[in-house]
Amino acid sequence: MINYLTAIKGKELKNHENDHDGLDKIFDRHLPTKQGHNYLPIYQRHFENVRFDVKKVLEIGVEAGTSLRMWEEYFPNADIYGLDIEEACKAAEKGRIKVIIGDQCSEADLSKLPDDFDIIIDDGLHTISSQIFCFDYLFKNKLAERGIYVVEDVIGATKIFDYFNNIAKLNNYWPENEGGEIWSSLNDLGPYLEKDSRFNEKEIYYIKNVLGVSIYRHLIFVDKGRNPEDGQAAFRLLNAKKWGQVGKIRGDFIQSTDFTPTSEKFSTKNPLKIFLQKLK
Ligand SMILES: C[S@@+](CC[C@H](N)C(=O)[O-])C[C@H]1O[C@@H](n2cnc3c(N)ncnc32)[C@H](O)[C@@H]1O
């Protein structure tokens, strides 16, 4: 059984290279509060594939600096920034760790942070308004393309979940009154969104720039980036030959059996349906 979410209890988390420990062993050396909430296996799940590519991390909430030291060791190629309102947290500065004193609820303070973080973690004030305010500002202005934004201690079935559930809903955008036949012309959502009065400017930003939302107990991850159907990343555009092979396998199967794809049955372009409509 794959058991990565609870692996910390009985088994070591996966180590990447012989000389690099997993997050559980690194945790043992620095002891941040995070594992009290069983967050580490979830962090490892999201971070392990990018561990050696990450260049810049920001954590809001420094306190004794234990989590910054854990990230410094886990991401060997990254500068680790901490933001905290308390001057005393400056003491955590050492090695690749830099601490910036500022208020996460102040746009002026957030705007002074460096740009292009690969990872941003909000473990600061933990009020709903500060979590939403920071997410809206930092995700757009300070997180790099393909970056990962994390909100810790999102507790209770409150409006913070509605907020991130809505972002997941926006990510599943589909133009109003359009059927499946426009799938391959979705490459640039712009023309559809311009005509779509259901969404405001901020929502359109999230429609275009969120790859996915992962909601765990008390912990939320949002991945930033254009979806595969958007722009030139489209598999169909870049791999026309392979996409042709995909179509051929499907076509051969449909022709050699009595199989009618479900999408055809419901399509407004289904010839049988059009014929029956004309008869009405
Ligand atoms: C839970 S502790 C951080 C723990 C740390 N990340 C760790 O895992 O070891 C929360 C921190 O947020 C800081 N904080 C509270 N309100 C803040 C604000 N408005 N702006 C920035 N930091 C704030 C506190 O001073 C405190 O150090």
The ligand as a Gaussian input file, in Angstrom:
#p B3LYP/6-31G(d) Opt

LIG

0 1
 C        3.629000      29.830000      14.342000
 S        4.927000      31.007000      14.494000
 C        6.019000      30.568000      13.182000
 C        6.650000      29.234000      13.377000
 C        7.724000      28.875000      12.372000
 N        7.296000      29.045000      11.014000
 C        8.145000      27.423000      12.588000
 O        7.578000      26.519000      11.896000
 O        8.989000      27.190000      13.426000
 C        4.141000      32.467000      13.950000
 C        5.024000      33.673000      13.767000
 O        4.281000      34.641000      13.035000
 C        4.676000      35.914000      13.431000
 N        3.637000      36.925000      13.087000
 C        2.469000      37.164000      13.740000
 N        1.796000      38.161000      13.136000
 C        2.546000      38.563000      12.086000
 C        2.398000      39.570000      11.086000
 N        1.332000      40.371000      11.060000
 N        3.350000      39.701000      10.154000
 C        4.453000      38.898000      10.170000
 N        4.654000      37.939000      11.100000
 C        3.720000      37.768000      12.037000
 C        4.895000      35.779000      14.932000
 O        5.758000      36.805000      15.423000
 C        5.487000      34.377000      15.033000
 O        6.901000      34.415000      15.091000

